[in-house]
Amino acid sequence: MIPAGTFQMGTPTPTCPKDDPFTEKDEYADCMDGVSSDEMPVHRVTISKPFYLGKTEVTQAQWVAVMGTNPARFKTEKAGEDSRNHPVENVSWDDVQTFIGRLNAKEGTTVHRLPSEAEWEYACRAGSMGAYGFGNDVGQLRVHGWFGGNSGGKTHAVAQLRPNAWGLYDMHGNVWEWVEDRWAKDFYASSPPTDPRGASSSSYRAYRGGSYTNDADFTRSATRGDFGTPYTGHMDLGFRLAKSVP
């Protein structure tokens, strides 16, 4: 169970030098290159209720058990190993809602859902205010997540690397993860301080965590995936289930 609590969401605005007109490089642009304005400003967020979050991304086997088909690109023959425990990918936000509806119906409940962006980042950080759930040492990413530097260009079975402090695996990399929220680039500037739920009118959905295709910067705790149409899936985009506490 993820406990209720308060954290600082987003990325601090870096203090960057002005561009030196006597050099060819743009010092200010270079400084700002590693962050995105949609992660700013840092703002205090309270998650008012505890919730459950899957220790791993939903796997192909779990998807097939509910849906009966396997949409993943990295099935066994492309994964190079039995892919049952690889994260399911190539699923749209709408597909995920269908999965959740069927799972809830199968279990006679309404508690299964996607996490909000705030819940996802809170759980990813697990108490850390570093760039990653394990701190700021990007060299540690190789033992915590599958990204472009160690993935070999494919997904990997879940829970093979180290979990974060709250026991969650693959929060950095492997596949991007859909969240419940609608996407808005400037949402943080007006985000409510308690249990924010994203924009009210955007046509797009947000996703988090980076994937096996990305550089390390894209797998940071605060990185926001944008412009995900709810009806489109991608071969590096899956999800992780949340569950409300009754």
Buried (B, 14 or more C-beta within 10 A) or exposed (E): EBEBEEBBBBBEEEEBEEBEEEEEEEEBEEBBEEBBEBBBEBBEBBBEEEBBBBBBBBBBBBBBEBBEEBBBBBBBEEBEEEBBBBBBBBBBBBBBBEBBEBBBEEEEEEBBBBBBBBBBBBBBBBEBEBBBBBEEEBEBBBEBBBBBBBBEEBBBBBBEBBBBEBEBBBBBBBBBBBBBBBBBBEBBEEBEEEBBBBBEEBEBBBBBBBBBBBEBBBBBBBBBBBEBEBEBBBBBBBBBBBBEEE
